[in-house]
Amino acid sequence: MGLPVRKVRVVPMTVGGGFGAKYGIIEALVAAAALQVGRPVRMVLTRSEDFLTTTPAPATVIELKTGARRDGTLIAIQARVLLDNGVFPFTIGGILGILLGGYYKCENVQIDCYEVFTNKPQAGAYRAPGAPPATFALESNIDELAHALGLDPLEFRLKNAAETGDPMGNNDAWPNIGLRQCLERMREHPLWQGRVVGDAAAHNGVTEGIGIAVGGWPCGMSPAAAVCHADSDGTIRVHVGSVDISGVNSSLVLVAAEIIGVAPEQVELVQGDTHTGPFAGPSGGSMTTYSVSGAVANAAREVRNKLLTLASDQLEAAIDDLELVDGKVQVKGVTASAKPIGKLVSIAESKAGGPGPIVGEGRAAVEENAPGFVVHLARVRIDTTTGQVTPLEYVAVQDVGFALNPTMVLGQIHGGVIQGVGWGLHEAMIYDEYGQLLTGSFMDYDLPKIDTVPTVEALLVENPAPHGPFGARGIGEPPITAGAAALANAVRNAVGARITEAPIRAEAVWRALQA
């Protein structure tokens, strides 16, 4: 529109979930229309328009070949990847290649990715873009390779699992990762310990199987800033420029509360807009908490130090002899000396020649990302008469670094697992020969329902990220990565047939059973 940036103000709303579709340009187009007509404009999408305009994941074809020595050492990965990008480019191929060649140590890797333009809607980011299809192909192949070598599939993965410093698919080194720790945790789980070795035998037309799969995501990072100030009523206000997506603000509140030594209820988080908020990167990409909480932590530390310095003068004690407990500063172990931080703030704001208002500024620019790895296990039941696959139990082990807010972390994992079940058993956008979408409503587009999802057990591995506050790392995208692959490997364990297309439809399983 030819406007200077300072004339454009974006006021964000809280986002319950994004998953990539809200990284688009719809808002900008609506704003442009409003400027042109000089009146408020509202865009409402029908369900079919929603399918067509919100950058769905690209259809993906992966041809994959792997090689290993008889002792189980992986020595070669070769892949040819075709991505249906629709009408515009999008760099999912690079991420997909990083993961295909990055889960395991391997001397010889060749990955060729082709992003193909077609007369279809633009493809884009959908929660860990590129990771579910890459993982589905690679982990299906790894499972077959372990089977051909007569090796335990978990031990085969553990033998070859990538570690910190090993190359990714683009030959860059992985930063700190916890894949081995996740595999070791899964190895101890009763469902894995008690599994049937080899293909499960059919009984009365029903058979069961267990499969595992590795998954991972590089996670993002961005510089960020935050401002923290203490009020005379004891409230701590933290000002950020990020958007509250999937509840990340609750984690930022906990970081400030922990550092300053107050209850979370005393912390109020203020979300600014593009005119008033401190700088923050995009809210998404498993980077928001990891990037912004460092700035919040630094701002909170500055406030803490100023409070302790002020209290040192008031209590006539050395700073090292003081502690912040329950919103009060006191001489260590001497509760009678406690002064509420609100009272200290009042002194600071009224004392001539004093420290002035208690305000802290924090900045952070982490130097490397903190990837999140998972190991998933699925137990399924298959009706051999119809080929119908029913997931029964699911175990998700994830390296979360440090769970700042365990309830939110578990919620993210549960949600990601169910979306992974959608990838594996239900969801597909089907087009006819003329490029018309046939599954543009929930009458035709199949989703997991409450009575068709398994019970989910989420297990947290806390391998601290070197640069995240308290060791936290990104956790939003990794939970979706391994779902389809774990389900495919469970089907293979149950019926001895490899299904190479997702979603795994009953018809495909039935045909494999007949063969």
N, C-alpha and C positions, 0 to 999 in steps of 0.2 A: 504493500500500500504506500510505499515511499515515506513511511514515518520513521523518525529517529527512535532508537531503542528506548530512550528515556520517556517517550510518549506512549509506550505500550506497557500497560499494567495488567498482570495476570494474577487473579485472586483465586487460589486453589481451594478446593473442597476436600474433605477427608475421603479417601478411596478405600472401600472395603477390600477389594481384590483387583488386581490389574492384569496379570498374566501376559502382558505384552500388547494386547489390543488397544490399550489406552496410551500407547506411545505414538499414535497416529497424528494426522493433521486436521481432524474433523473440527476441533475447537477453533483453530485458526481460520478455517473456511467460513464457519458460522460468524465469527467476529468480523471477517471481511465483508460478508453480506450485510451485517448490521451497520457497518460504516457506510456502505453504499446506499442503503435505503433510509438511513437515519432513524431507524426504529429498532426496538429489541427484536432479536431473532432467536427462535428456538428450533432445534432439529430433533425430530423424533424418528427413530428407525423402526421399520417393521422387523419382524423376526428374520425374514429372508434377507432384507437389506443389511441387517446386523451380520449375518453369515458372510455376505459378499463384500462388505466394506471395512471389516475390522482385522485385516491382515492375518488370515489363518496360517497355520503351519503348511509348508510346501509338501506336496506329494514327493516322495523320495524313493529312488531305486538304488540299491547298493549291491554291487558285485564284489564279493570278498573272498580272498584266499589267504590261508595262514599255513605256516609250517613250523614244526617243532621236532626236536631230537627225541629219541626213544625215552630218554630220562625225563622228559617233560619240559625241557628248556625251549621256550618260544624263540624262534630265530627269524621269522619272516611274516610280514603283514603286507598284503597288496590289495588295494581297493580302487574301484571305479564308482564314482558317485554321480547320480543325475538328480538335480533338484528342479522341480517345476515352480519357477519364481513368479509366474503370472506376468503382468505387464510391466513391472518395474524391477530393478535390481535390488537385492538385499543380501548381505554378506553372511548368510548362514553356512555356506560351504566351508569358510575358514574355521568356524567353531567346530563344525562336524569333523573336519580333518584333524584338528587338535585332539579331539577325544578319541577318534578311531585309532590313532597312533599313540595315544598317551596313557591308556589305562595300565599297560603292561610294559615291562622292559623288553625291548626287541631290537636287535642289531640292524635289521634290514626292513625299512618301511618305505613304501611308495603309495601315495594317495593322490588320485586325480579326481578333482571335483569339477563338475560342469553345471553351472546355473543357467537353466534354459528359460528363455522368454516364451510365454504362450498366451493365447487369447483368453486368459482367466483373470480373476481378481488378483491384486498384488498379495504376495505372501509376505510374511513377516515374523515377528517374535511371538512365540507362544511358550511360556514358562520353560526355560532352558532350551531355547531354540536350537534344533539340530541334535540335541542330546538323546531324546527317546529313540528316533530311528537309528542313530549311530550305535547306541547301546543295544538295541534290539538285534541288529546285524552282528555286531562284534561278539556279544555274549552268547548268542545262539551258536555262532561259529566256535567259540572257545569251548562251549559245552560239548559240541560234536567232537572236537579235537581231543578233549579229555576222555570221552567215551571210546574213541578209536584207539587211544593209547592205553586204555584200561586203567586210568588214573582217577582218583577221587577228585570230583570237579572243584571242590573248595581248596583242597591242597594244591591242585594244579594252578589255580588262581593265586594262591598265597606264594607259591614258588616264583611266579613271574610278576607279581604286583609291583607297580611303579612306586617309588619312594621319593622323598624330597631330593631334588637335584637331578632326577632322571629326566630325559627329554620327553616333551609332549610331541604330538604329531607334527608340529611345525619346527621341531628341533630346539625350541626354547626349553629351559629347565623349569620343572615344576617348583614352585615355592613350597613351603611347609604343607604336607598333606598327611592324612591319616587313614589311607586305604588299608594298610596292613592291620592297623588296630581294629578296624571294622570287621575285617575277615576273621580275625582272631576271636572277636566277640561273638560273631555268628557261629563259629565252630563249636562254641560251648553251649549253644541253645538246645534245649531238649527236643524241639521239632527236628533239628538237623541231626542230633545224636541218635534219635529214634527212627530215622527215615528207613524206608525199605531200600536196600541196595539193589541197583539195577531196575529194570522196568517192573512196575507194579502189575500184578496179575488181575485180570478181570474177574469179577464175582457177581453173578446174577445180573449181567448187563451193565455193571457199574465198576469203574476203576478209579483209583486215586493216584496222585503223584505229587512230588515235591521238587521244586526247582529254585535255584538261586541265581542272582545276577549282581554284578558290580555296576555302579553308576557314579558319575561325578560331574562337577561343574566348576569352571575356573573362578566364578564370582567376580564382581566388578569392584571398582574403587574410584574415589574422586576426592579432591580437596574439599574442605568445608570449614565453616566458621560458626561460632555460637557466642552468645552473650548471656551472662548469668549475673543476677543481682539479688541481694537480700533486702527484704522489706522490714520495716519496724514491727510488723506483727508476726515476724518469724517466717513468713512465706519466702520461698526461694523461687524466683521466676527465671526460666530458661527460655531464651529467644532463639529460634532456629528458622532456617529458610527451606527446610525439606518439607515434603508433603507426608501426612500420616497415611501410609499405605499398609494395610493388613495389621495395623496396631503397633507400628514401630515406635510411636511416641511413648508408649508405656515403657519400653526398654530405655529410652533416653531419660525418662524421669527416674528410673531405678539407678542409672549410672550417677546422676547428680546427687540423689539421696544418699547413696552409699559413700560417695567421696566426702560430702559435706557433713554427714553424720546426722541426718534428719530422717523422719519417717517419709515414705513416698507421698503420703497425703499432704505434706507441707510443700511439695514441689508442684509448681504450676508451669505447664509448658505453653509457650506462646508461639504460634505458627505464623510467620510473616508471609507477605506476598513478594512479588518481584521488585517492589519499591522499598519495602520496609524490612524484609528478612535478610539476615546474614547469608552469605553465599553457601549454596549446597549444590551438589551434582544432581543428576536425574534421580527421581524416587522410583527405583526399580532395579532389576539386574542383580539382586541379592547384594546390593552395595550400601543401602541407606544406613542401616544400623552400624555397619562396619566403618563407614566413612564419617558419619556425622557424630557418632558417640565419642570418637576421639576428640573432636572439637568441644563437645559438651563436657567431657572429662577435664580437659585443660582449663576451660572457663570455671568449672566448679572448684578445681584445685586453687585457682587464683582467689576465688571468694573465700575458700577455707583458710588460705594463708593470711588473708587480710583480717579475717575474724580472729585468728589465733594471735596475730600481732597486736590487735586492739585489746584483746583479753589479757595478753601478757602485761600490758601497761596497767590495766584495771586491777588485775589480781596480784601484781608485783611478783610475777613468776616467769621463769624462762619458758620460751615457746616449747622447748623439748619436754618440759614438765607438764604440759597441758594436753587435754584430749577433748574431742567433740563427741558428746554422747546424748542421744535423744533430743537434739536441738539445743543443747546447752554446752557451754565451754566450762570446764572445771580443771582444777589441779588433779592430776591422775590419782584416782582412788579417793578423792576428797569431795564427796557429793555436796557438802555444806558450802563449798566455794562456788557452786555452779551458777553461771549467769546465762540466761536465755539469750539466744542470738538476736532476737528482736530488740532486747534492751541494749545490746552492744551496737546494733545498727542505729538505734535512736541516738546514742552517744556520738557515733561517728558522723551522723547527719546534722548534729547541733553544735559540735565542739569547734570553736574557731581555731584554726591552725592544726586541726586534727587530720585524720586520713580522708575525710570526706565520705560520700556514699560508697557502700560496699558493692562494687561492680567488678566483674571479671570478664575478660575477653579470651576466647579460646580459638585456636586454629589448629588444623591437622591436615597433613598431606601424606598419607601412608605411602611407603615406597614400594610395596608389593602387595598383590592380592592374596586372599586367604581362601583357597578352593575348599569346597565341601564334597566329601565322598560318602557313598552309601553302599551297603550290601543288603539286598532284599531277598526274602524267602517267601514263596507262595505255595500253599497246599490247595490242590484243586480236585474236584470230582468230575468225572466224565461219564456221561450216559453213552455207552457204546452203540446203542441202537440209533440214537439221533445225532451224536457228536457234540451235544450240548456241554459246554464247559461251565462249571460252577465253582467260583473261588470260595474256599472254606475258611482258611486262616492265612494271615499275612504278618510277617515280621519285618520291620524296617529298622536297620541299624544305621545310624548317621553320626558322622563326626561334626559336632556343632561348635567345636572350640571351647566355648563356655556358654552355657545357657543363661543369658541375662534374665530372661523371663521364661522359665520352663513351661508354663501353661501355653504361652503363645507359640513356643517352639514345637511343642507336641501337636498343637492345632495345625501348624503349617505342615508337619509331617503327615498327619492324617489326611489333610486335604490333598497334598501332593500324591499320596498313595492312591487315593480314589480316582484322581485324574489319570494316574498311570494305568489303573484298571480300565478306565475309559479308552485310553490309547490301545490297550491290549485286547480288549474283548468287545468294544461297542462302537467307537466313534469313527466315522469316515464321511467326507464330503464327496458325493458321487455326482459326476457330470455325464450328460449324454454326448452323443457324437457331435452335436452342434455347440458344445460348450455351455449348455444350460444346466444350472444346478438342480439336481433332483431331490436333494435332501435339505431343503431350505426352511424346514420347520421342525418342531419337535414331534410332529406326527411321523416324520421320516428319518430324522437324525436321532440315533439311539444313544442314550446316556445311561450311566450306572444309576440304578434306583436303590432306595434304602434297603429293599429286600433282596438285592442281588449283589451286595458288596460283602466282603469277608470281614471278620473281626480283625482289627489291626492292633498290633503291639509295637510300640515305638520305643527303641532303646537308644539312649544318648551316649555317644563316646565323646569325652571331653579332652581333645588333643589341642591345647591352647595355641591360638594363632599368635605369632611373635609380635605383631603390631596392632592387634585388636585390643580395645580396652577390656581388661580382665581376661583376655584370650579369646574373645568372641570372634566368630567368623560368619560369613553369609550362610543362611539356611533356607531361603525361600524356594530356590529352584532345584537343588539336588533331589528332593523327595520324589519328583516325577520321573526321573531319568531311567530307573531300572525296572519299572512296573511291567511293561509289555514283555521285556526280555525274561523276567522271572516267571511270568505266566507261560510263555512259550516253552521254557525249559521244564516247567512242571508238566505240561502236556506231553513233552517228549519222554519224560520219566514215566508217565502213566501209560502211554500207548505205544511207545517206541517209534513214533513218527515225528519228523521235523516239519513244523508249519513255518513257512518263510514269509508270510504276509500278515500284516496287522491291519485291522483287527482280526483276531482269530475267530472266524465264524464257524458255527456248528457244521455247516456244509463242508468246509475245508477239512475239518477233523473227521467227519464221516467218510469222505472220499479217501483220506489217508488210511483210515481203518480198513476200508474195502481193499486197498492195495497191499 
